[in-house]
Amino acid sequence: MEKTFEELLNDLEQIVNKLKGENTPLEEALALYKKGISLSKLLTTKLNSAKEIIIRDANE
């Protein structure tokens, strides 16, 4: 089952909080960073899709 936008955003927020921690080993921090970038791109895509739907519906 695909996660909702809100669930993905929560995942990204958890990653950011972990990266803010001082005790995150470098290797783990890099892996979290890569996952965070991936989530950020996915969230941006979902937002852009929603925006397109709103604009299309507003113009009908």
GILINWO-V778492 format. One record per pair of residues at least 24 apart in sequence whose ideal C-beta (glycine too) atoms are under 7 Angstrom apart, sorted by the first residue. I is the first residue (numbers start at 1). J is the second residue. If there is no record, write none. Layout:
i=I j=J
i=I j=J
//
This chain:
i=5 j=43
i=5 j=46
i=8 j=39
i=8 j=42
i=8 j=43
i=9 j=43
i=11 j=39
i=12 j=36
i=12 j=39
i=12 j=40
i=12 j=43
//
